[in-house]
């Protein structure tokens, strides 16, 4: 490696009370390109902000050496003057300051000299042409009304005009179409060709590297494969899983007894969607791998007090109307209520994908329209999962739901499909089964005929085949 331009030694970085970086070491040589890839929440952007001196990110120990000088305590503007540039993942809009005025001011701050307007505009026009940018953007307010692609091009334009010694690109290629990525990639190549500056590229994709020659390392320090084989038994106890602040362990459902007695903590109506159960949006999306935090938003569009009441109840039951859980295939809509202590959902009918997700994570669901109409919030309810008997202990009424097929009962009793797979280690035929939904399933003759046909076709035991009546479409005429 060439002489180090940037040296990071044992860097620890904290945001408020949470340590994000735990002793990072990195060396970037002059005229080198380094690519940093990895899952969300592992501190990649935090490293970029720490290098540039963002005051939100506190360096608690370690050092940052740039061009032979310790800059750990230097403010942001001084680091920029020394030649460090950061392209933002989400560029800010700055009303009242044009793009050209911003770049010219930054250049004058860097050099300490006034620039001749004609020379500056000539170079700016030429550089914008290389990036296929409309010249009119130069006189528009910085990033105001720019598309996502134009914002990212404006970041690359600033890099080419400022010619830093080290450019840090924080997911500059994210959210761009193929043509925009190609343009940005070409801008990065021009930067390397013109200035021989160093690059630290933070990305989830290799598309931005298309115009660059990047040597692959001999080995990777981190294996970010989706699935890793388990460690040998004698090493398992020593394995440490490092998680970012918004990546929390996956919650496991508790195994079930044959019966459940719990409070009905929430009663909702028809067509409850996954957005009702687990809202989405920019405010919540960053917590998608943090179930304890997501739980604070569960069902709040229906009842803001639900998360606190569900946790306080310990075990709880939800009752809903027809088509419960419709919408996107959002596993969180089953997982988060289970985390809050919901042990069963009783509804008039369920959306197909929600049914699957609930079984998979170990949240029992029961279809019983009569019980839904009679049970009220706050009632104490007993559910017998073997027989399908639902008893409202508050009003003394008894209802009968369709019990689970034996193979589904086995999965739920273990705490869900994922948990069952862990316990079984391998898939055994005794845990395979089929659920058939068809018209006319109320008839014993139809049930018998369908069961025998499926058994003959699949080779499954008839005990592992369940024939259910097709629910009428509430929207159909």
Legacy VTK file of the C-alpha trace (Angstrom):
# vtk DataFile Version 3.0
C-alpha trace
ASCII
DATASET POLYDATA
POINTS 477 float
0.000 0.000 0.000
1.164 3.580 -0.720
1.884 6.114 2.005
-1.172 6.442 4.220
-3.297 9.535 3.637
-5.818 8.559 6.313
-5.039 6.460 9.383
-7.718 5.526 11.905
-6.494 3.865 15.058
-8.697 2.094 17.642
-11.581 4.498 17.008
-14.537 4.406 19.396
-17.524 6.615 18.508
-20.642 7.280 20.553
-23.985 8.890 19.669
-25.626 10.131 22.867
-25.311 7.123 25.214
-24.866 4.453 22.533
-21.434 3.378 21.307
-21.592 2.699 17.560
-17.961 2.042 16.621
-15.947 -0.303 18.811
-12.249 0.128 18.077
-12.069 0.614 14.293
-8.685 0.546 12.504
-8.399 1.704 8.895
-5.653 2.960 6.583
-6.330 4.594 3.201
-3.292 5.277 1.070
-2.793 8.150 -1.343
-4.401 7.576 -4.748
-6.359 4.592 -3.433
-10.026 3.595 -3.549
-11.522 1.693 -0.620
-15.059 0.309 -0.656
-16.964 -0.240 2.591
-19.959 -2.588 2.342
-22.151 -4.261 4.929
-25.663 -4.500 6.415
-27.644 -1.507 7.631
-26.987 -0.367 11.169
-23.370 -1.515 11.376
-21.802 1.964 11.575
-20.639 2.651 8.006
-22.141 6.145 7.838
-21.069 6.775 11.433
-17.456 6.220 10.356
-17.849 8.781 7.555
-19.348 11.361 9.892
-16.617 10.769 12.487
-13.868 11.290 9.882
-15.394 14.601 8.786
-15.974 15.791 12.373
-19.764 15.863 12.694
-20.260 17.035 16.323
-23.211 14.653 16.834
-20.711 11.774 16.741
-18.410 11.861 19.773
-14.991 10.216 19.549
-14.447 8.694 22.986
-11.060 7.121 22.240
-8.695 6.495 19.364
-7.326 8.880 16.770
-7.836 10.092 13.201
-4.606 10.961 11.367
-4.938 12.783 8.037
-1.919 13.527 5.860
0.328 12.996 8.881
-1.620 15.309 11.208
-3.878 14.317 14.114
-7.258 15.890 13.268
-9.309 14.100 15.939
-10.146 17.374 17.709
-10.421 19.627 14.641
-13.850 21.121 13.743
-15.651 20.245 10.517
-14.630 23.351 8.544
-10.936 22.905 9.299
-11.037 19.291 8.156
-12.762 20.367 4.931
-10.066 22.964 4.257
-7.431 20.256 4.636
-9.083 18.290 1.834
-11.750 15.975 3.285
-15.079 15.833 1.425
-18.268 13.971 2.343
-21.064 13.307 -0.143
-24.280 13.007 1.842
-26.618 10.036 1.663
-29.564 12.465 1.856
-28.353 15.886 0.615
-29.923 18.870 2.386
-31.900 21.612 0.657
-30.568 25.144 1.231
-33.066 27.822 0.135
-31.560 31.189 -0.756
-28.110 29.882 -1.755
-27.557 28.898 -5.377
-25.544 25.849 -6.317
-22.892 27.950 -8.076
-22.598 30.412 -5.165
-22.218 27.532 -2.715
-19.420 25.877 -4.709
-17.625 29.187 -5.342
-17.755 30.102 -1.643
-16.454 26.657 -0.658
-13.574 26.945 -3.138
-12.607 30.383 -1.818
-12.707 29.095 1.756
-10.464 26.198 0.783
-7.881 28.234 -1.162
-8.104 31.495 0.795
-8.170 33.457 -2.511
-10.878 35.238 -4.441
-11.786 33.470 -7.681
-12.185 35.196 -10.993
-15.865 34.834 -11.849
-15.255 34.120 -15.530
-12.748 31.336 -14.838
-15.015 29.791 -12.201
-18.095 29.786 -14.444
-16.116 28.292 -17.332
-14.894 25.395 -15.222
-18.344 24.901 -13.647
-20.045 24.759 -17.061
-17.485 22.273 -18.354
-17.845 20.014 -15.301
-21.649 20.107 -15.395
-21.446 19.000 -19.020
-19.407 15.963 -18.030
-22.199 14.976 -15.628
-25.007 15.676 -18.142
-26.412 18.355 -15.805
-28.615 21.140 -17.119
-26.683 24.426 -16.776
-29.758 26.110 -15.285
-29.267 24.104 -12.085
-26.216 26.257 -11.313
-28.453 29.247 -10.575
-31.114 27.326 -8.678
-31.195 27.148 -4.883
-29.012 24.307 -3.627
-30.937 21.015 -3.967
-34.329 22.788 -3.733
-36.717 21.011 -6.091
-33.939 18.733 -7.375
-34.829 15.139 -8.108
-32.986 12.432 -6.185
-30.693 11.855 -9.145
-29.932 15.554 -9.603
-29.109 15.909 -5.896
-26.567 13.112 -6.155
-25.102 14.618 -9.340
-24.777 17.938 -7.501
-22.756 16.163 -4.803
-20.409 14.710 -7.438
-20.184 18.132 -9.102
-19.016 19.639 -5.804
-16.418 16.881 -5.443
-15.034 17.477 -8.947
-14.893 21.247 -8.423
-13.362 21.145 -4.919
-10.826 18.419 -5.779
-10.374 17.099 -2.213
-7.524 14.823 -1.179
-10.053 12.345 0.307
-13.641 11.983 -0.862
-16.089 9.937 1.226
-19.186 8.903 -0.740
-21.972 7.780 1.594
-24.342 5.629 -0.501
-24.254 8.191 -3.302
-25.681 5.523 -5.629
-28.722 4.692 -3.481
-32.133 5.375 -5.011
-30.758 6.106 -8.480
-31.862 4.594 -11.767
-29.391 2.820 -14.041
-28.546 5.905 -16.131
-27.991 8.127 -13.080
-25.733 5.505 -11.460
-23.710 5.333 -14.662
-23.300 9.134 -14.682
-22.275 9.235 -11.027
-19.858 6.363 -11.615
-18.291 8.276 -14.492
-17.929 11.333 -12.217
-16.093 9.217 -9.671
-13.764 7.934 -12.395
-13.032 11.502 -13.533
-12.196 12.474 -9.962
-9.632 9.680 -9.717
-8.217 10.473 -13.161
-7.965 14.243 -12.665
-6.868 14.579 -9.044
-5.480 11.163 -8.074
-7.362 11.704 -4.857
-8.350 8.874 -2.525
-11.878 7.511 -2.192
-13.770 5.832 0.619
-16.997 4.564 -0.945
-19.815 3.411 1.346
-22.338 1.394 -0.646
-24.669 -1.608 -0.739
-24.068 -2.218 -4.428
-21.127 -2.528 -6.785
-22.887 -0.546 -9.536
-21.070 2.706 -8.692
-17.770 0.885 -9.250
-18.506 0.036 -12.893
-16.224 2.771 -14.249
-13.451 2.082 -11.708
-10.758 -0.530 -11.436
-11.084 -1.969 -7.946
-8.889 -4.840 -6.801
-10.771 -7.414 -4.779
-9.176 -8.234 -1.403
-7.611 -11.615 -0.745
-10.223 -12.192 1.965
-13.063 -10.329 3.622
-12.911 -9.418 7.316
-16.670 -9.732 7.664
-18.865 -12.386 6.056
-22.201 -10.668 5.385
-23.824 -13.701 3.797
-27.532 -13.958 4.469
-27.110 -17.321 6.204
-23.994 -18.469 8.050
-23.388 -22.066 9.144
-23.451 -22.580 12.913
-20.186 -22.614 14.817
-18.913 -25.969 16.087
-20.394 -26.949 19.435
-17.110 -26.349 21.272
-16.879 -22.797 19.869
-20.535 -21.697 20.033
-20.346 -20.188 23.532
-17.486 -17.914 22.478
-19.314 -16.450 19.449
-20.238 -12.792 19.951
-22.886 -11.161 17.759
-22.221 -7.438 17.294
-25.332 -5.444 16.401
-25.952 -1.819 15.536
-28.301 0.238 17.720
-31.378 -0.666 15.667
-30.633 -4.352 15.133
-32.026 -6.310 18.044
-32.290 -10.091 18.551
-35.265 -11.774 16.919
-37.932 -12.391 19.605
-38.973 -15.989 20.138
-42.532 -17.079 20.881
-43.074 -19.077 24.035
-44.319 -22.647 23.632
-48.058 -23.037 24.230
-50.054 -25.159 26.627
-53.290 -26.786 25.461
-55.380 -23.908 26.848
-54.928 -20.155 27.261
-56.735 -17.864 29.670
-56.142 -14.157 29.049
-57.729 -10.715 28.842
-59.185 -9.388 25.600
-57.010 -6.270 25.323
-58.256 -4.977 21.945
-61.348 -5.392 19.772
-61.298 -4.054 16.210
-63.615 -4.185 13.196
-63.525 -5.507 9.641
-60.707 -5.112 7.117
-57.943 -4.379 9.607
-54.817 -4.019 7.472
-51.166 -4.625 8.260
-50.828 -0.814 8.270
-53.333 -0.641 11.134
-51.446 -3.313 13.058
-47.895 -2.181 12.318
-47.724 1.272 10.692
-44.964 2.025 8.181
-43.418 5.231 6.853
-40.168 7.170 7.190
-40.601 7.653 10.951
-40.790 3.911 11.622
-38.747 2.354 8.805
-35.333 2.791 10.545
-36.553 0.485 13.333
-37.564 -2.438 11.082
-34.934 -4.674 12.746
-35.665 -3.353 16.249
-38.820 -5.116 17.422
-38.852 -3.555 20.944
-38.870 -0.078 19.376
-41.397 -1.016 16.683
-43.718 -2.263 19.431
-44.218 1.339 20.577
-46.175 1.989 17.337
-48.242 -1.214 17.209
-51.985 -0.546 16.671
-51.535 3.092 17.752
-53.657 4.255 14.790
-56.555 2.356 16.399
-55.710 2.811 20.083
-52.676 4.855 21.234
-52.749 3.063 24.601
-52.514 -0.437 23.128
-48.733 -1.062 23.418
-48.624 -0.139 27.102
-51.807 -2.061 27.964
-50.711 -5.181 26.075
-47.360 -5.296 27.863
-49.017 -4.710 31.225
-51.485 -7.570 30.634
-48.684 -10.119 30.188
-50.866 -12.463 28.116
-53.519 -10.945 25.877
-56.065 -11.705 23.146
-57.159 -9.580 20.176
-60.576 -9.903 18.525
-61.168 -8.664 14.967
-63.763 -8.784 12.187
-63.574 -10.102 8.641
-60.410 -10.082 6.506
-58.108 -9.387 9.447
-54.503 -8.722 8.393
-55.100 -7.808 4.748
-52.529 -5.766 2.822
-48.804 -6.202 2.442
-46.999 -9.373 3.498
-45.619 -7.628 6.577
-44.304 -10.231 9.017
-44.065 -7.509 11.668
-47.892 -7.425 11.813
-47.780 -10.845 13.486
-44.369 -10.618 15.131
-44.780 -7.318 17.003
-48.131 -8.152 18.701
-46.634 -11.484 19.741
-43.681 -9.595 21.273
-46.141 -7.427 23.236
-47.701 -10.516 24.776
-50.602 -11.240 22.412
-51.126 -14.996 22.593
-54.123 -15.425 20.280
-56.164 -13.524 17.681
-59.833 -14.427 17.173
-61.502 -13.048 14.047
-64.326 -13.721 11.623
-61.782 -14.421 8.861
-58.099 -13.809 8.117
-56.145 -12.655 5.108
-54.189 -15.538 3.597
-50.646 -14.175 4.041
-51.315 -13.012 7.603
-52.505 -16.550 8.392
-49.184 -17.938 7.162
-47.076 -15.368 9.000
-48.914 -15.978 12.266
-48.363 -19.724 12.141
-44.721 -19.215 11.233
-43.906 -17.023 14.249
-46.140 -18.939 16.671
-49.187 -16.661 17.076
-52.368 -18.796 17.183
-55.373 -17.482 15.245
-58.960 -18.760 15.468
-61.910 -18.100 13.139
-65.186 -17.791 15.067
-67.682 -15.090 13.961
-70.073 -15.834 16.851
-67.354 -15.230 19.461
-66.275 -11.996 17.771
-69.796 -10.574 18.004
-70.264 -11.525 21.681
-66.897 -10.936 23.387
-66.105 -7.420 24.588
-62.816 -5.679 25.394
-61.750 -6.382 28.948
-63.450 -9.806 29.117
-61.478 -12.789 30.357
-61.387 -15.445 27.644
-60.263 -19.076 27.678
-59.175 -20.760 24.420
-58.722 -24.521 24.085
-56.419 -24.992 21.107
-56.993 -28.753 20.889
-60.797 -28.602 20.639
-61.345 -25.044 19.346
-63.628 -24.203 22.288
-63.635 -20.494 23.200
-65.173 -19.565 26.561
-65.936 -16.003 27.640
-65.494 -16.382 31.381
-66.914 -12.894 31.946
-70.355 -13.554 30.424
-70.275 -17.373 30.556
-70.855 -17.904 26.822
-69.192 -20.758 24.947
-68.264 -20.771 21.248
-66.801 -23.338 18.875
-64.059 -22.572 16.353
-62.407 -24.923 13.895
-59.414 -26.489 15.723
-55.993 -26.476 14.093
-54.939 -29.438 11.947
-52.523 -31.689 13.888
-49.402 -30.620 12.020
-50.152 -26.901 12.528
-50.925 -27.559 16.193
-47.462 -29.140 16.497
-45.791 -26.064 15.001
-47.700 -23.577 17.183
-47.131 -25.601 20.334
-43.383 -25.330 19.693
-43.626 -21.548 19.335
-43.793 -21.102 15.568
-42.384 -22.499 12.351
-38.971 -20.885 12.804
-38.654 -22.213 16.338
-39.887 -25.646 15.262
-37.200 -25.789 12.570
-34.562 -25.053 15.192
-35.882 -27.805 17.449
-36.204 -30.395 14.684
-32.835 -29.699 13.037
-34.161 -31.477 9.913
-37.576 -31.539 8.305
-39.379 -34.803 8.971
-42.374 -36.012 6.922
-44.438 -36.084 10.108
-44.344 -32.263 10.135
-45.495 -31.814 6.542
-49.132 -31.176 5.745
-51.643 -29.450 3.492
-54.513 -27.025 3.990
-57.086 -27.025 1.179
-59.595 -24.183 0.898
-62.564 -24.866 -1.360
-66.281 -24.281 -1.911
-68.645 -26.812 -0.418
-66.288 -27.874 2.380
-69.213 -27.833 4.841
-70.250 -31.131 3.308
-68.600 -34.238 4.897
-68.721 -35.960 1.503
-66.775 -33.089 -0.111
-64.238 -33.054 2.734
-63.664 -36.813 2.416
-63.305 -36.710 -1.378
-60.865 -33.782 -1.324
-58.823 -35.310 1.507
-58.452 -38.623 -0.310
-57.515 -36.912 -3.590
-54.823 -34.770 -1.945
-53.464 -37.763 -0.017
-53.177 -39.786 -3.230
-51.502 -36.927 -5.109
-49.022 -35.874 -2.390
-48.454 -39.041 -0.393
-49.384 -37.231 2.828
-51.222 -38.922 5.660
-54.921 -37.972 5.752
-54.338 -36.804 9.351
-52.102 -34.073 7.931
-54.651 -32.720 5.459
-57.234 -30.132 6.459
-60.118 -29.049 4.198
-61.528 -25.611 5.033
-64.536 -23.743 3.711
-63.739 -20.833 1.380
-64.715 -17.513 2.973
-67.021 -15.334 0.838
-65.403 -12.214 -0.605
-66.958 -9.261 1.289
-66.506 -7.084 -1.829
-68.223 -9.492 -4.215
-71.862 -9.171 -5.292
LINES 1 478
477 0 1 2 3 4 5 6 7 8 9 10 11 12 13 14 15 16 17 18 19 20 21 22 23 24 25 26 27 28 29 30 31 32 33 34 35 36 37 38 39 40 41 42 43 44 45 46 47 48 49 50 51 52 53 54 55 56 57 58 59 60 61 62 63 64 65 66 67 68 69 70 71 72 73 74 75 76 77 78 79 80 81 82 83 84 85 86 87 88 89 90 91 92 93 94 95 96 97 98 99 100 101 102 103 104 105 106 107 108 109 110 111 112 113 114 115 116 117 118 119 120 121 122 123 124 125 126 127 128 129 130 131 132 133 134 135 136 137 138 139 140 141 142 143 144 145 146 147 148 149 150 151 152 153 154 155 156 157 158 159 160 161 162 163 164 165 166 167 168 169 170 171 172 173 174 175 176 177 178 179 180 181 182 183 184 185 186 187 188 189 190 191 192 193 194 195 196 197 198 199 200 201 202 203 204 205 206 207 208 209 210 211 212 213 214 215 216 217 218 219 220 221 222 223 224 225 226 227 228 229 230 231 232 233 234 235 236 237 238 239 240 241 242 243 244 245 246 247 248 249 250 251 252 253 254 255 256 257 258 259 260 261 262 263 264 265 266 267 268 269 270 271 272 273 274 275 276 277 278 279 280 281 282 283 284 285 286 287 288 289 290 291 292 293 294 295 296 297 298 299 300 301 302 303 304 305 306 307 308 309 310 311 312 313 314 315 316 317 318 319 320 321 322 323 324 325 326 327 328 329 330 331 332 333 334 335 336 337 338 339 340 341 342 343 344 345 346 347 348 349 350 351 352 353 354 355 356 357 358 359 360 361 362 363 364 365 366 367 368 369 370 371 372 373 374 375 376 377 378 379 380 381 382 383 384 385 386 387 388 389 390 391 392 393 394 395 396 397 398 399 400 401 402 403 404 405 406 407 408 409 410 411 412 413 414 415 416 417 418 419 420 421 422 423 424 425 426 427 428 429 430 431 432 433 434 435 436 437 438 439 440 441 442 443 444 445 446 447 448 449 450 451 452 453 454 455 456 457 458 459 460 461 462 463 464 465 466 467 468 469 470 471 472 473 474 475 476
